[in-house]
């Protein structure tokens, strides 16, 4: 009987060990499956986070590029406006200087009134009025009047003052600037 008992004990022991081994294998397999699922989920979350970060980076890069593009365009516009204003100021100064010269103004007045008939009135600042009176004295239909409002240049009035053509520094410089602006804009592009 002792041999049967011994064999029974060994069988129980073997069954217990096999059962424990099977349970252990099942627990290990389950743990490995859970670990694989956690790793897979973590990899998917990392991939999604990476994709979001890359998209955000691309969006930021596009916005930054657009901002730089706008800043460059604004800078070009500001520089263009500053250069245009500077050139217009220089132009106005040079036109005023030219219109302060008696010879230049008398020649311009002679050209402006050439061919005009009827009563013509030329308005000029005090410093140019006497030179114009002397130059135009031979023309009976032309009268030179003093105009304190004029700083440079002159104005020609016709038809009793109803029609007036101004040839002042401001008007001439404005017209020249208007005609030069397209060429200047092309140069500044």
mmCIF file of the C-alpha atoms, coordinates in Angstrom:
data_MODEL
# 
_entry.id   MODEL 
# 
loop_
_atom_site.group_PDB 
_atom_site.id 
_atom_site.type_symbol 
_atom_site.label_atom_id 
_atom_site.label_alt_id 
_atom_site.label_comp_id 
_atom_site.label_asym_id 
_atom_site.label_entity_id 
_atom_site.label_seq_id 
_atom_site.pdbx_PDB_ins_code 
_atom_site.Cartn_x 
_atom_site.Cartn_y 
_atom_site.Cartn_z 
_atom_site.occupancy 
_atom_site.B_iso_or_equiv 
_atom_site.pdbx_formal_charge 
_atom_site.auth_seq_id 
_atom_site.auth_comp_id 
_atom_site.auth_asym_id 
_atom_site.auth_atom_id 
_atom_site.pdbx_PDB_model_num 
ATOM 1   C CA . UNK A 1 1   ? 0.000   0.000   0.000   1.00 0.00 ? 1   UNK A CA 1 
ATOM 2   C CA . UNK A 1 2   ? 2.765   2.309   0.584   1.00 0.00 ? 2   UNK A CA 1 
ATOM 3   C CA . UNK A 1 3   ? 3.706   2.025   -3.017  1.00 0.00 ? 3   UNK A CA 1 
ATOM 4   C CA . UNK A 1 4   ? 0.189   2.943   -4.069  1.00 0.00 ? 4   UNK A CA 1 
ATOM 5   C CA . UNK A 1 5   ? 0.194   5.796   -1.639  1.00 0.00 ? 5   UNK A CA 1 
ATOM 6   C CA . UNK A 1 6   ? 3.555   6.910   -2.891  1.00 0.00 ? 6   UNK A CA 1 
ATOM 7   C CA . UNK A 1 7   ? 2.339   6.715   -6.468  1.00 0.00 ? 7   UNK A CA 1 
ATOM 8   C CA . UNK A 1 8   ? -0.862  8.574   -5.553  1.00 0.00 ? 8   UNK A CA 1 
ATOM 9   C CA . UNK A 1 9   ? 1.134   11.268  -3.802  1.00 0.00 ? 9   UNK A CA 1 
ATOM 10  C CA . UNK A 1 10  ? 3.402   11.587  -6.801  1.00 0.00 ? 10  UNK A CA 1 
ATOM 11  C CA . UNK A 1 11  ? 0.394   11.778  -9.109  1.00 0.00 ? 11  UNK A CA 1 
ATOM 12  C CA . UNK A 1 12  ? -1.249  14.444  -6.928  1.00 0.00 ? 12  UNK A CA 1 
ATOM 13  C CA . UNK A 1 13  ? 2.046   16.295  -6.781  1.00 0.00 ? 13  UNK A CA 1 
ATOM 14  C CA . UNK A 1 14  ? 2.493   16.023  -10.541 1.00 0.00 ? 14  UNK A CA 1 
ATOM 15  C CA . UNK A 1 15  ? -1.104  17.120  -11.207 1.00 0.00 ? 15  UNK A CA 1 
ATOM 16  C CA . UNK A 1 16  ? -0.618  20.059  -8.824  1.00 0.00 ? 16  UNK A CA 1 
ATOM 17  C CA . UNK A 1 17  ? 2.657   21.046  -10.444 1.00 0.00 ? 17  UNK A CA 1 
ATOM 18  C CA . UNK A 1 18  ? 1.165   20.693  -13.917 1.00 0.00 ? 18  UNK A CA 1 
ATOM 19  C CA . UNK A 1 19  ? -1.894  22.680  -12.859 1.00 0.00 ? 19  UNK A CA 1 
ATOM 20  C CA . UNK A 1 20  ? 0.313   25.342  -11.291 1.00 0.00 ? 20  UNK A CA 1 
ATOM 21  C CA . UNK A 1 21  ? 2.495   25.372  -14.399 1.00 0.00 ? 21  UNK A CA 1 
ATOM 22  C CA . UNK A 1 22  ? -0.588  25.700  -16.653 1.00 0.00 ? 22  UNK A CA 1 
ATOM 23  C CA . UNK A 1 23  ? -1.973  28.486  -14.450 1.00 0.00 ? 23  UNK A CA 1 
ATOM 24  C CA . UNK A 1 24  ? 1.418   30.195  -14.501 1.00 0.00 ? 24  UNK A CA 1 
ATOM 25  C CA . UNK A 1 25  ? 1.603   29.896  -18.302 1.00 0.00 ? 25  UNK A CA 1 
ATOM 26  C CA . UNK A 1 26  ? -1.906  31.315  -18.615 1.00 0.00 ? 26  UNK A CA 1 
ATOM 27  C CA . UNK A 1 27  ? -1.092  34.259  -16.309 1.00 0.00 ? 27  UNK A CA 1 
ATOM 28  C CA . UNK A 1 28  ? 2.136   34.947  -18.193 1.00 0.00 ? 28  UNK A CA 1 
ATOM 29  C CA . UNK A 1 29  ? 0.336   34.775  -21.579 1.00 0.00 ? 29  UNK A CA 1 
ATOM 30  C CA . UNK A 1 30  ? -2.380  37.090  -20.281 1.00 0.00 ? 30  UNK A CA 1 
ATOM 31  C CA . UNK A 1 31  ? 0.227   39.522  -18.918 1.00 0.00 ? 31  UNK A CA 1 
ATOM 32  C CA . UNK A 1 32  ? 2.093   39.447  -22.223 1.00 0.00 ? 32  UNK A CA 1 
ATOM 33  C CA . UNK A 1 33  ? -1.154  40.121  -24.120 1.00 0.00 ? 33  UNK A CA 1 
ATOM 34  C CA . UNK A 1 34  ? -2.028  43.032  -21.807 1.00 0.00 ? 34  UNK A CA 1 
ATOM 35  C CA . UNK A 1 35  ? 1.516   44.402  -22.115 1.00 0.00 ? 35  UNK A CA 1 
ATOM 36  C CA . UNK A 1 36  ? 1.348   44.142  -25.913 1.00 0.00 ? 36  UNK A CA 1 
ATOM 37  C CA . UNK A 1 37  ? -2.033  45.922  -25.903 1.00 0.00 ? 37  UNK A CA 1 
ATOM 38  C CA . UNK A 1 38  ? -0.643  48.684  -23.650 1.00 0.00 ? 38  UNK A CA 1 
ATOM 39  C CA . UNK A 1 39  ? 2.454   49.064  -25.864 1.00 0.00 ? 39  UNK A CA 1 
ATOM 40  C CA . UNK A 1 40  ? 0.262   49.111  -29.002 1.00 0.00 ? 40  UNK A CA 1 
ATOM 41  C CA . UNK A 1 41  ? -2.042  51.747  -27.440 1.00 0.00 ? 41  UNK A CA 1 
ATOM 42  C CA . UNK A 1 42  ? 0.953   53.820  -26.324 1.00 0.00 ? 42  UNK A CA 1 
ATOM 43  C CA . UNK A 1 43  ? 2.507   53.604  -29.813 1.00 0.00 ? 43  UNK A CA 1 
ATOM 44  C CA . UNK A 1 44  ? -0.793  54.674  -31.404 1.00 0.00 ? 44  UNK A CA 1 
ATOM 45  C CA . UNK A 1 45  ? -1.109  57.579  -28.949 1.00 0.00 ? 45  UNK A CA 1 
ATOM 46  C CA . UNK A 1 46  ? 2.516   58.572  -29.612 1.00 0.00 ? 46  UNK A CA 1 
ATOM 47  C CA . UNK A 1 47  ? 1.947   58.387  -33.382 1.00 0.00 ? 47  UNK A CA 1 
ATOM 48  C CA . UNK A 1 48  ? -1.207  60.512  -33.060 1.00 0.00 ? 48  UNK A CA 1 
ATOM 49  C CA . UNK A 1 49  ? 0.635   63.039  -30.858 1.00 0.00 ? 49  UNK A CA 1 
ATOM 50  C CA . UNK A 1 50  ? 3.508   63.125  -33.350 1.00 0.00 ? 50  UNK A CA 1 
ATOM 51  C CA . UNK A 1 51  ? 1.095   63.669  -36.271 1.00 0.00 ? 51  UNK A CA 1 
ATOM 52  C CA . UNK A 1 52  ? -0.651  66.468  -34.337 1.00 0.00 ? 52  UNK A CA 1 
ATOM 53  C CA . UNK A 1 53  ? 2.698   68.051  -33.476 1.00 0.00 ? 53  UNK A CA 1 
ATOM 54  C CA . UNK A 1 54  ? 3.859   67.847  -37.106 1.00 0.00 ? 54  UNK A CA 1 
ATOM 55  C CA . UNK A 1 55  ? 0.574   69.375  -38.310 1.00 0.00 ? 55  UNK A CA 1 
ATOM 56  C CA . UNK A 1 56  ? 0.854   72.127  -35.703 1.00 0.00 ? 56  UNK A CA 1 
ATOM 57  C CA . UNK A 1 57  ? 4.455   72.754  -36.733 1.00 0.00 ? 57  UNK A CA 1 
ATOM 58  C CA . UNK A 1 58  ? 3.475   72.960  -40.411 1.00 0.00 ? 58  UNK A CA 1 
ATOM 59  C CA . UNK A 1 59  ? 0.576   75.296  -39.578 1.00 0.00 ? 59  UNK A CA 1 
ATOM 60  C CA . UNK A 1 60  ? 2.893   77.473  -37.477 1.00 0.00 ? 60  UNK A CA 1 
ATOM 61  C CA . UNK A 1 61  ? 5.472   77.475  -40.264 1.00 0.00 ? 61  UNK A CA 1 
ATOM 62  C CA . UNK A 1 62  ? 2.823   78.517  -42.810 1.00 0.00 ? 62  UNK A CA 1 
ATOM 63  C CA . UNK A 1 63  ? 1.549   81.293  -40.507 1.00 0.00 ? 63  UNK A CA 1 
ATOM 64  C CA . UNK A 1 64  ? 5.105   82.453  -39.828 1.00 0.00 ? 64  UNK A CA 1 
ATOM 65  C CA . UNK A 1 65  ? 5.897   82.492  -43.555 1.00 0.00 ? 65  UNK A CA 1 
ATOM 66  C CA . UNK A 1 66  ? 2.713   84.495  -44.248 1.00 0.00 ? 66  UNK A CA 1 
ATOM 67  C CA . UNK A 1 67  ? 3.556   86.907  -41.417 1.00 0.00 ? 67  UNK A CA 1 
ATOM 68  C CA . UNK A 1 68  ? 7.077   87.403  -42.794 1.00 0.00 ? 68  UNK A CA 1 
ATOM 69  C CA . UNK A 1 69  ? 5.630   87.871  -46.285 1.00 0.00 ? 69  UNK A CA 1 
ATOM 70  C CA . UNK A 1 70  ? 3.183   90.506  -45.000 1.00 0.00 ? 70  UNK A CA 1 
ATOM 71  C CA . UNK A 1 71  ? 5.908   92.226  -42.977 1.00 0.00 ? 71  UNK A CA 1 
ATOM 72  C CA . UNK A 1 72  ? 8.133   92.323  -46.065 1.00 0.00 ? 72  UNK A CA 1 
ATOM 73  C CA . UNK A 1 73  ? 5.277   93.726  -48.170 1.00 0.00 ? 73  UNK A CA 1 
ATOM 74  C CA . UNK A 1 74  ? 4.496   96.324  -45.475 1.00 0.00 ? 74  UNK A CA 1 
ATOM 75  C CA . UNK A 1 75  ? 8.170   97.250  -45.234 1.00 0.00 ? 75  UNK A CA 1 
ATOM 76  C CA . UNK A 1 76  ? 8.418   97.667  -49.001 1.00 0.00 ? 76  UNK A CA 1 
ATOM 77  C CA . UNK A 1 77  ? 5.293   99.848  -48.974 1.00 0.00 ? 77  UNK A CA 1 
ATOM 78  C CA . UNK A 1 78  ? 6.640   101.956 -46.099 1.00 0.00 ? 78  UNK A CA 1 
ATOM 79  C CA . UNK A 1 79  ? 10.023  102.362 -47.802 1.00 0.00 ? 79  UNK A CA 1 
ATOM 80  C CA . UNK A 1 80  ? 8.315   103.160 -51.105 1.00 0.00 ? 80  UNK A CA 1 
ATOM 81  C CA . UNK A 1 81  ? 6.105   105.749 -49.399 1.00 0.00 ? 81  UNK A CA 1 
ATOM 82  C CA . UNK A 1 82  ? 9.086   107.253 -47.555 1.00 0.00 ? 82  UNK A CA 1 
ATOM 83  C CA . UNK A 1 83  ? 11.198  107.421 -50.726 1.00 0.00 ? 83  UNK A CA 1 
ATOM 84  C CA . UNK A 1 84  ? 8.256   108.858 -52.669 1.00 0.00 ? 84  UNK A CA 1 
ATOM 85  C CA . UNK A 1 85  ? 7.647   111.491 -49.980 1.00 0.00 ? 85  UNK A CA 1 
ATOM 86  C CA . UNK A 1 86  ? 11.353  112.341 -49.893 1.00 0.00 ? 86  UNK A CA 1 
ATOM 87  C CA . UNK A 1 87  ? 11.548  112.649 -53.677 1.00 0.00 ? 87  UNK A CA 1 
ATOM 88  C CA . UNK A 1 88  ? 8.365   114.735 -53.761 1.00 0.00 ? 88  UNK A CA 1 
ATOM 89  C CA . UNK A 1 89  ? 9.818   117.013 -51.088 1.00 0.00 ? 89  UNK A CA 1 
ATOM 90  C CA . UNK A 1 90  ? 13.056  117.366 -53.066 1.00 0.00 ? 90  UNK A CA 1 
ATOM 91  C CA . UNK A 1 91  ? 11.029  117.921 -56.247 1.00 0.00 ? 91  UNK A CA 1 
ATOM 92  C CA . UNK A 1 92  ? 8.916   120.605 -54.552 1.00 0.00 ? 92  UNK A CA 1 
ATOM 93  C CA . UNK A 1 93  ? 12.049  122.293 -53.218 1.00 0.00 ? 93  UNK A CA 1 
ATOM 94  C CA . UNK A 1 94  ? 13.667  122.281 -56.677 1.00 0.00 ? 94  UNK A CA 1 
ATOM 95  C CA . UNK A 1 95  ? 10.476  123.537 -58.342 1.00 0.00 ? 95  UNK A CA 1 
ATOM 96  C CA . UNK A 1 96  ? 10.160  126.315 -55.733 1.00 0.00 ? 96  UNK A CA 1 
ATOM 97  C CA . UNK A 1 97  ? 13.796  127.242 -56.355 1.00 0.00 ? 97  UNK A CA 1 
ATOM 98  C CA . UNK A 1 98  ? 13.211  127.380 -60.105 1.00 0.00 ? 98  UNK A CA 1 
ATOM 99  C CA . UNK A 1 99  ? 10.036  129.432 -59.646 1.00 0.00 ? 99  UNK A CA 1 
ATOM 100 C CA . UNK A 1 100 ? 11.890  131.922 -57.481 1.00 0.00 ? 100 UNK A CA 1 
ATOM 101 C CA . UNK A 1 101 ? 14.182  132.792 -60.411 1.00 0.00 ? 101 UNK A CA 1 
ATOM 102 C CA . UNK A 1 102 ? 12.958  135.907 -62.291 1.00 0.00 ? 102 UNK A CA 1 
ATOM 103 C CA . UNK A 1 103 ? 14.257  134.768 -65.700 1.00 0.00 ? 103 UNK A CA 1 
ATOM 104 C CA . UNK A 1 104 ? 12.606  131.357 -65.390 1.00 0.00 ? 104 UNK A CA 1 
ATOM 105 C CA . UNK A 1 105 ? 9.270   132.804 -64.268 1.00 0.00 ? 105 UNK A CA 1 
ATOM 106 C CA . UNK A 1 106 ? 9.181   135.536 -66.914 1.00 0.00 ? 106 UNK A CA 1 
ATOM 107 C CA . UNK A 1 107 ? 9.880   132.927 -69.610 1.00 0.00 ? 107 UNK A CA 1 
ATOM 108 C CA . UNK A 1 108 ? 7.159   130.647 -68.194 1.00 0.00 ? 108 UNK A CA 1 
ATOM 109 C CA . UNK A 1 109 ? 4.649   133.533 -68.031 1.00 0.00 ? 109 UNK A CA 1 
ATOM 110 C CA . UNK A 1 110 ? 5.448   134.518 -71.619 1.00 0.00 ? 110 UNK A CA 1 
ATOM 111 C CA . UNK A 1 111 ? 4.806   130.928 -72.742 1.00 0.00 ? 111 UNK A CA 1 
ATOM 112 C CA . UNK A 1 112 ? 1.644   130.628 -70.622 1.00 0.00 ? 112 UNK A CA 1 
ATOM 113 C CA . UNK A 1 113 ? -0.001  133.755 -72.030 1.00 0.00 ? 113 UNK A CA 1 
ATOM 114 C CA . UNK A 1 114 ? 1.197   133.343 -75.607 1.00 0.00 ? 114 UNK A CA 1 
ATOM 115 C CA . UNK A 1 115 ? -1.805  133.337 -77.890 1.00 0.00 ? 115 UNK A CA 1 
ATOM 116 C CA . UNK A 1 116 ? -4.307  134.397 -75.228 1.00 0.00 ? 116 UNK A CA 1 
ATOM 117 C CA . UNK A 1 117 ? -6.720  137.098 -76.287 1.00 0.00 ? 117 UNK A CA 1 
ATOM 118 C CA . UNK A 1 118 ? -8.837  139.371 -74.197 1.00 0.00 ? 118 UNK A CA 1 
ATOM 119 C CA . UNK A 1 119 ? -8.028  140.640 -70.749 1.00 0.00 ? 119 UNK A CA 1 
ATOM 120 C CA . UNK A 1 120 ? -5.330  138.577 -69.008 1.00 0.00 ? 120 UNK A CA 1 
ATOM 121 C CA . UNK A 1 121 ? -4.306  139.041 -65.388 1.00 0.00 ? 121 UNK A CA 1 
ATOM 122 C CA . UNK A 1 122 ? -1.052  137.576 -64.080 1.00 0.00 ? 122 UNK A CA 1 
ATOM 123 C CA . UNK A 1 123 ? -0.894  137.251 -60.295 1.00 0.00 ? 123 UNK A CA 1 
ATOM 124 C CA . UNK A 1 124 ? 2.607   136.981 -58.810 1.00 0.00 ? 124 UNK A CA 1 
ATOM 125 C CA . UNK A 1 125 ? 4.346   137.282 -55.450 1.00 0.00 ? 125 UNK A CA 1 
ATOM 126 C CA . UNK A 1 126 ? 5.907   140.652 -54.582 1.00 0.00 ? 126 UNK A CA 1 
ATOM 127 C CA . UNK A 1 127 ? 9.478   139.600 -55.388 1.00 0.00 ? 127 UNK A CA 1 
ATOM 128 C CA . UNK A 1 128 ? 8.521   138.664 -58.974 1.00 0.00 ? 128 UNK A CA 1 
ATOM 129 C CA . UNK A 1 129 ? 5.820   141.233 -59.761 1.00 0.00 ? 129 UNK A CA 1 
ATOM 130 C CA . UNK A 1 130 ? 8.125   144.079 -60.784 1.00 0.00 ? 130 UNK A CA 1 
ATOM 131 C CA . UNK A 1 131 ? 10.180  141.899 -63.148 1.00 0.00 ? 131 UNK A CA 1 
ATOM 132 C CA . UNK A 1 132 ? 6.983   140.599 -64.748 1.00 0.00 ? 132 UNK A CA 1 
ATOM 133 C CA . UNK A 1 133 ? 5.557   144.112 -65.122 1.00 0.00 ? 133 UNK A CA 1 
ATOM 134 C CA . UNK A 1 134 ? 8.719   145.191 -66.918 1.00 0.00 ? 134 UNK A CA 1 
ATOM 135 C CA . UNK A 1 135 ? 8.703   142.092 -69.163 1.00 0.00 ? 135 UNK A CA 1 
ATOM 136 C CA . UNK A 1 136 ? 4.997   142.346 -70.031 1.00 0.00 ? 136 UNK A CA 1 
ATOM 137 C CA . UNK A 1 137 ? 4.669   146.144 -70.286 1.00 0.00 ? 137 UNK A CA 1 
ATOM 138 C CA . UNK A 1 138 ? 4.463   145.965 -74.086 1.00 0.00 ? 138 UNK A CA 1 
ATOM 139 C CA . UNK A 1 139 ? 1.309   143.827 -73.956 1.00 0.00 ? 139 UNK A CA 1 
ATOM 140 C CA . UNK A 1 140 ? -1.697  146.066 -73.245 1.00 0.00 ? 140 UNK A CA 1 
ATOM 141 C CA . UNK A 1 141 ? -4.121  143.195 -72.589 1.00 0.00 ? 141 UNK A CA 1 
ATOM 142 C CA . UNK A 1 142 ? -1.916  141.790 -69.778 1.00 0.00 ? 142 UNK A CA 1 
ATOM 143 C CA . UNK A 1 143 ? -2.069  143.175 -66.284 1.00 0.00 ? 143 UNK A CA 1 
ATOM 144 C CA . UNK A 1 144 ? 0.334   142.051 -63.512 1.00 0.00 ? 144 UNK A CA 1 
ATOM 145 C CA . UNK A 1 145 ? -1.119  142.094 -59.996 1.00 0.00 ? 145 UNK A CA 1 
ATOM 146 C CA . UNK A 1 146 ? 0.438   141.415 -56.642 1.00 0.00 ? 146 UNK A CA 1 
ATOM 147 C CA . UNK A 1 147 ? -0.808  138.278 -54.861 1.00 0.00 ? 147 UNK A CA 1 
ATOM 148 C CA . UNK A 1 148 ? 0.459   137.873 -51.284 1.00 0.00 ? 148 UNK A CA 1 
ATOM 149 C CA . UNK A 1 149 ? -1.035  134.371 -51.102 1.00 0.00 ? 149 UNK A CA 1 
ATOM 150 C CA . UNK A 1 150 ? 1.479   133.142 -53.674 1.00 0.00 ? 150 UNK A CA 1 
ATOM 151 C CA . UNK A 1 151 ? 4.842   132.121 -52.316 1.00 0.00 ? 151 UNK A CA 1 
ATOM 152 C CA . UNK A 1 152 ? 6.339   130.930 -55.592 1.00 0.00 ? 152 UNK A CA 1 
ATOM 153 C CA . UNK A 1 153 ? 5.205   130.827 -59.185 1.00 0.00 ? 153 UNK A CA 1 
ATOM 154 C CA . UNK A 1 154 ? 2.276   132.720 -60.673 1.00 0.00 ? 154 UNK A CA 1 
ATOM 155 C CA . UNK A 1 155 ? -1.356  132.407 -61.696 1.00 0.00 ? 155 UNK A CA 1 
ATOM 156 C CA . UNK A 1 156 ? -2.994  133.424 -64.945 1.00 0.00 ? 156 UNK A CA 1 
ATOM 157 C CA . UNK A 1 157 ? -6.584  134.646 -64.698 1.00 0.00 ? 157 UNK A CA 1 
ATOM 158 C CA . UNK A 1 158 ? -8.881  135.048 -67.686 1.00 0.00 ? 158 UNK A CA 1 
ATOM 159 C CA . UNK A 1 159 ? -12.405 136.189 -68.256 1.00 0.00 ? 159 UNK A CA 1 
ATOM 160 C CA . UNK A 1 160 ? -12.458 138.594 -65.306 1.00 0.00 ? 160 UNK A CA 1 
ATOM 161 C CA . UNK A 1 161 ? -10.941 136.018 -62.921 1.00 0.00 ? 161 UNK A CA 1 
ATOM 162 C CA . UNK A 1 162 ? -13.489 133.288 -63.636 1.00 0.00 ? 162 UNK A CA 1 
ATOM 163 C CA . UNK A 1 163 ? -10.867 131.046 -65.256 1.00 0.00 ? 163 UNK A CA 1 
ATOM 164 C CA . UNK A 1 164 ? -7.607  130.607 -63.401 1.00 0.00 ? 164 UNK A CA 1 
ATOM 165 C CA . UNK A 1 165 ? -4.542  128.527 -64.151 1.00 0.00 ? 165 UNK A CA 1 
ATOM 166 C CA . UNK A 1 166 ? -2.133  128.191 -61.249 1.00 0.00 ? 166 UNK A CA 1 
ATOM 167 C CA . UNK A 1 167 ? 1.568   127.706 -61.882 1.00 0.00 ? 167 UNK A CA 1 
ATOM 168 C CA . UNK A 1 168 ? 2.678   127.610 -58.268 1.00 0.00 ? 168 UNK A CA 1 
ATOM 169 C CA . UNK A 1 169 ? 5.430   125.448 -56.830 1.00 0.00 ? 169 UNK A CA 1 
ATOM 170 C CA . UNK A 1 170 ? 2.910   123.249 -55.083 1.00 0.00 ? 170 UNK A CA 1 
ATOM 171 C CA . UNK A 1 171 ? 0.754   122.724 -58.191 1.00 0.00 ? 171 UNK A CA 1 
ATOM 172 C CA . UNK A 1 172 ? 3.675   122.073 -60.541 1.00 0.00 ? 172 UNK A CA 1 
ATOM 173 C CA . UNK A 1 173 ? 5.427   119.765 -58.067 1.00 0.00 ? 173 UNK A CA 1 
ATOM 174 C CA . UNK A 1 174 ? 2.153   117.895 -57.535 1.00 0.00 ? 174 UNK A CA 1 
ATOM 175 C CA . UNK A 1 175 ? 1.648   117.400 -61.265 1.00 0.00 ? 175 UNK A CA 1 
ATOM 176 C CA . UNK A 1 176 ? 5.240   116.308 -61.779 1.00 0.00 ? 176 UNK A CA 1 
ATOM 177 C CA . UNK A 1 177 ? 5.014   113.916 -58.835 1.00 0.00 ? 177 UNK A CA 1 
ATOM 178 C CA . UNK A 1 178 ? 1.757   112.459 -60.177 1.00 0.00 ? 178 UNK A CA 1 
ATOM 179 C CA . UNK A 1 179 ? 3.423   111.813 -63.533 1.00 0.00 ? 179 UNK A CA 1 
ATOM 180 C CA . UNK A 1 180 ? 6.595   110.414 -61.952 1.00 0.00 ? 180 UNK A CA 1 
ATOM 181 C CA . UNK A 1 181 ? 4.852   108.127 -59.414 1.00 0.00 ? 181 UNK A CA 1 
ATOM 182 C CA . UNK A 1 182 ? 4.251   105.181 -61.817 1.00 0.00 ? 182 UNK A CA 1 
ATOM 183 C CA . UNK A 1 183 ? 7.885   105.230 -62.955 1.00 0.00 ? 183 UNK A CA 1 
ATOM 184 C CA . UNK A 1 184 ? 9.069   105.556 -59.359 1.00 0.00 ? 184 UNK A CA 1 
ATOM 185 C CA . UNK A 1 185 ? 6.809   102.703 -58.283 1.00 0.00 ? 185 UNK A CA 1 
ATOM 186 C CA . UNK A 1 186 ? 8.258   100.524 -61.065 1.00 0.00 ? 186 UNK A CA 1 
ATOM 187 C CA . UNK A 1 187 ? 11.789  101.368 -59.927 1.00 0.00 ? 187 UNK A CA 1 
ATOM 188 C CA . UNK A 1 188 ? 10.988  100.519 -56.312 1.00 0.00 ? 188 UNK A CA 1 
ATOM 189 C CA . UNK A 1 189 ? 9.520   97.076  -57.095 1.00 0.00 ? 189 UNK A CA 1 
# 
